Amino acid sequence: GESVGLHLPTLSVQEGDNSIINCAYSNSASDYFIWYKQESGKGPQFIIDIRSNMDKRQGQRVTVLLNKTVKHLSLQIAATQPGDSAVYFCAENLSGGYNKLIFGAGTRLAVHP
Amino acid sequence: SAVISQKPSRDICQRGTSLTIQCQVDSQVTMMFWYRQQPGQSLTLIATANQGSEATYESGFVIDKFPISRPNLTFSTLTVSNMSPEDSSIYLCSVSGQSNYNEQFFGPGTRLTVL
């Protein structure tokens, strides 16, 4: 596989446990905050997004929490599975058009049986 | 959704040479994006490419180093010019989703090693 995730912080969890991946952001003007998953050798894949006027959004087995007071974003994965092993990136969609994404630092999630 | 392919998937190049990376999308899209992902790091946006206009480059990236073409709504190229070992990275192209602009679809990436 590729070298993505080699030098990133790693979160190790047992299969079946819940995972919480955290991200700090800096731009208060962002319209949306997004989570992406990147498996080895592949491009990132969209997981879920949350608008800046919300503080929680749920998807299938995932929940994103947004705390604008401390500029903190988290992704919770319920009942983590081996297929969840990947690098997870938070991203911001800046306001003002273009819809360009600014990616934050990633976290490698390692799921152990 | 969109399916994106990139060529080449990987290459090893000598310093001072140039490499052109191709990105093909299976549907017509307005905006395409080029990113760089250095080993073990996050993605950095290089430029946004719209069909029929000059690409818009992010701070730290210039057209002379990373010329981009966007000849039609399904294709784009990124050239990495006058390469040095510091250009060794994974280069990815992406397109915005039609219903959700936050959902970008990425190609598999081109892994470039410069010796």
Interface residues (C-beta under 8 A of the other chain):
Chain A: E2 S3 V4 G5 L6 H7 L8 Y32 I34 G41 K42 G43 P44 Q45 F46 D49 F89 N93 Y98 N99 K100 L101 I102 F103 G104 A105 G106
Chain B: I4 M31 F33 Y35 Q37 P39 G40 Q41 S42 L43 T44 L45 T48 T56 I90 L92 S94 S96 G97 N100 Y101 N102 E103 Q104 F105 F106 G107 P108 G109 R111
